[in-house]
Amino acid sequence: MAVLIDYENLALGTGRRKRNGHQEVGPMPDVKCILERLVDKGRIVSKRAYCDWQRFSDAITPMHELGIELIEIPDRAYTGKNSADIRLAVDAVEICLTRDHVNTFVILSGDSDFSPLVSKLREFGKTVIGVGMREATSSLLAENCDEFLFYEDILAARSIPNFGDVVPEEKHECYQLLFESLAAVQRDDDSPVLASRLKDTMRRKRPQFSETTYGYRSFTELLREAAKLGFIGIHKDSRSGTAMVDGFKE
């Protein structure tokens, strides 16, 4: 999966429209939250963000910490055109034609100018996911994508059980990751989840995760404890004999 970010469009999307019709820059978009939603769908192998970074200097360090390659784009006052859109489109086509292992493109923007790019990527058999602000996204772009995620919906993701009073503090991080991953996997499909798939999702979110760090001999032991505490339901698949997670208990 390749993630290409039109950062200026996101930053403007969180702001409000002024009386003169211009859009003002809003709060810094939570790109980390977006990426954590995207890893539920697959492994991200390329992350690039396009912008005149002198205008958004506060975002540089957080973006570097997320491992995102920052592509410096000159201010359009000097170029006379939106160079960020052009460079993003060129890079997307280059990745499409030279990296066969990338089968999904994620475009973080609500700009309708990307609609021809989306159509071209789909012509080459690629899946295209769009991410943008609800009020700042063109319906033309959203309807062209295979899937479109609204930023507001990502932030308002399904809540997880309150485990703070039941689970020892040293295991809070583990349970937080477990429940967030389960909620993510079942967001689009609430059918039972293979334990191995759930663990893979947790590792995409936190590559350093290991249940042994928290005192469990196996991942199944962690699931059994969570089920015993009444947070989730689990059962054993009759054919494979592997653990299945039914979901959160009401």
C-alpha positions in Angstrom: 0.0 0.0 0.0 1.3 3.5 -1.0 0.0 6.5 0.9 0.3 9.9 -0.8 -0.7 13.0 1.2 -1.8 16.4 -0.2 -1.0 18.0 3.2 -2.2 21.5 2.4 -5.6 20.2 1.4 -5.9 18.3 4.7 -4.7 21.3 6.7 -7.2 23.6 5.0 -9.9 21.0 5.4 -9.8 21.2 9.2 -10.3 25.0 9.1 -13.3 27.2 8.4 -14.2 29.2 5.3 -13.9 33.0 5.7 -16.5 35.5 4.6 -14.4 36.4 1.6 -14.5 32.7 0.5 -11.0 31.8 1.4 -10.3 28.8 3.5 -8.3 29.3 6.7 -5.9 26.7 8.1 -7.3 24.7 10.9 -5.9 22.4 13.7 -3.1 20.1 12.6 -4.7 17.0 11.1 -4.1 13.8 13.1 -2.2 11.9 10.4 -1.1 9.2 12.9 -4.8 8.3 13.5 -5.3 8.1 9.8 -2.3 5.8 9.3 -3.5 3.5 12.2 -6.8 3.2 10.4 -5.1 2.3 7.1 -2.9 -0.4 8.5 -6.1 -2.3 9.3 -6.3 -2.7 5.5 -2.8 -3.8 4.7 0.9 -3.1 5.0 2.1 0.4 4.1 5.3 0.4 2.1 5.5 4.0 1.0 4.4 7.2 2.7 4.9 10.6 1.1 3.5 14.0 1.9 3.6 17.0 -0.5 3.6 20.6 0.6 5.4 23.9 0.9 6.7 22.9 4.4 7.8 26.4 5.3 4.0 27.2 5.7 3.5 24.2 8.0 6.8 24.0 9.9 5.0 22.8 13.1 4.0 19.6 11.2 7.5 18.7 10.1 8.7 16.9 13.2 5.4 14.9 13.8 5.5 13.8 10.2 9.1 12.7 10.4 8.3 10.7 13.5 5.6 8.8 11.5 8.3 7.8 8.9 6.7 10.0 6.2 8.9 11.3 3.4 8.4 15.0 3.1 8.4 16.3 -0.5 9.1 20.0 -0.6 7.0 21.9 -3.1 7.6 25.6 -4.0 4.9 28.1 -3.1 2.4 28.4 -6.0 3.1 32.2 -6.0 6.4 31.3 -7.6 5.3 28.5 -9.9 1.9 29.8 -10.9 0.3 26.4 -10.5 -0.4 23.8 -7.8 2.9 21.9 -8.1 1.9 19.6 -5.2 -0.9 18.0 -7.2 1.3 17.5 -10.2 4.2 16.0 -8.2 1.8 13.7 -6.3 0.2 12.5 -9.5 3.6 11.9 -11.2 4.9 9.9 -8.2 1.7 7.8 -8.1 2.0 6.8 -11.8 5.7 6.1 -11.3 5.0 3.8 -8.4 2.2 2.1 -10.3 4.4 1.3 -13.3 7.6 0.3 -11.5 6.4 -1.5 -8.3 4.2 -4.4 -9.0 3.9 -5.3 -5.3 2.0 -2.1 -4.6 -1.6 -2.9 -5.3 -3.4 -0.2 -3.3 -3.0 3.5 -3.4 -4.3 5.8 -0.7 -4.7 9.5 -1.6 -5.2 11.9 1.3 -7.1 14.8 -0.3 -10.6 15.9 -1.2 -9.5 17.7 -4.3 -11.5 16.8 -7.5 -8.3 17.4 -9.5 -7.2 13.9 -8.5 -10.2 12.2 -10.1 -8.3 11.6 -13.4 -5.4 10.1 -11.5 -7.8 7.8 -9.6 -9.4 6.6 -12.8 -5.9 5.9 -14.3 -4.7 3.9 -11.3 -7.9 1.8 -11.4 -7.3 1.3 -15.2 -4.1 -0.4 -14.2 -5.9 -2.7 -11.8 -5.0 -0.9 -8.6 -7.3 -0.3 -5.6 -7.7 3.3 -4.7 -8.8 4.5 -1.3 -9.4 8.2 -0.6 -9.3 10.1 2.7 -10.6 13.6 3.2 -12.7 16.0 5.2 -16.4 15.6 4.8 -17.1 19.3 4.0 -14.0 19.8 1.8 -14.2 16.7 -0.3 -15.5 16.7 -3.9 -18.2 14.2 -4.6 -16.6 13.5 -7.9 -13.4 12.3 -6.2 -15.2 10.3 -3.5 -17.4 8.5 -6.1 -14.4 7.6 -8.3 -12.5 5.8 -5.5 -13.0 2.2 -4.6 -13.5 3.3 -1.1 -13.5 6.7 0.6 -13.0 7.3 4.3 -14.0 10.6 5.9 -11.5 12.0 8.4 -14.3 12.8 10.9 -15.4 9.2 10.9 -11.9 8.0 11.5 -11.6 10.2 14.6 -15.0 9.0 15.8 -14.0 5.4 15.6 -15.9 2.8 17.6 -15.2 3.1 21.4 -13.6 0.2 23.2 -14.4 -1.2 26.7 -13.2 0.6 29.8 -10.7 -1.8 31.2 -8.7 0.5 33.5 -10.2 -0.7 36.8 -10.0 -4.4 36.0 -6.7 -4.9 34.2 -3.3 -4.3 36.0 -1.6 -1.0 34.9 1.4 -2.8 33.4 -1.0 -4.5 30.9 -3.0 -1.4 29.9 -0.9 -0.8 26.7 -1.5 -4.4 25.7 -5.3 -4.3 26.2 -5.5 -0.9 24.5 -3.8 -2.3 21.4 -5.9 -5.5 21.5 -9.2 -3.7 21.7 -8.4 -1.0 19.2 -7.3 -3.7 16.7 -10.4 -5.8 17.2 -12.6 -2.7 16.8 -10.8 -1.9 13.6 -11.0 -5.4 12.1 -14.7 -5.6 12.8 -15.5 -2.0 11.7 -16.5 -3.2 8.2 -17.3 -6.8 9.0 -18.5 -7.9 12.5 -18.1 -11.7 11.8 -15.7 -13.7 14.1 -12.0 -13.0 13.6 -9.2 -15.5 13.4 -6.7 -14.9 16.3 -3.8 -14.9 13.8 -5.4 -12.1 11.8 -6.0 -10.1 14.9 -2.4 -10.5 16.0 -1.2 -9.5 12.5 -3.3 -6.3 12.7 -1.8 -5.5 16.2 1.7 -6.0 14.8 1.0 -3.7 11.8 0.0 -1.0 14.3 2.9 -1.8 16.7 5.6 -3.8 15.1 7.4 -4.3 18.4 4.3 -6.0 20.0 4.8 -9.4 21.7 2.4 -11.0 24.2 5.4 -12.4 26.1 6.4 -8.9 27.0 3.3 -8.8 29.2 3.7 -12.2 30.7 1.6 -14.4 28.4 3.0 -17.6 27.0 0.8 -17.3 23.9 -1.5 -15.0 22.2 -4.4 -17.4 22.9 -3.7 -17.0 26.6 -4.1 -13.2 26.3 -7.5 -13.8 24.5 -8.6 -16.2 27.1 -7.9 -13.8 29.9 -9.8 -11.0 28.1 -12.7 -13.4 27.6 -12.6 -14.5 31.3 -12.8 -10.8 32.3 -15.9 -10.4 30.2 -14.6 -8.1 27.6 -14.7 -10.3 24.5 -16.2 -13.6 23.4 -14.0 -16.4 21.9 -14.5 -19.9 20.6 -12.5 -22.6 18.9 -13.0 -23.2 15.1 -14.4 -26.7 14.7 -12.4 -27.4 11.5 -9.0 -25.8 12.1 -9.0 -25.9 15.9 -7.7 -22.3 16.0 -9.1 -19.6 18.3 -11.7 -17.2 16.9 -12.7 -13.9 18.4 -16.4 -13.2 18.3 -16.1 -9.6 19.2 -16.9 -7.4 22.2 -19.5 -8.5 24.7 -22.4 -6.1 25.3 
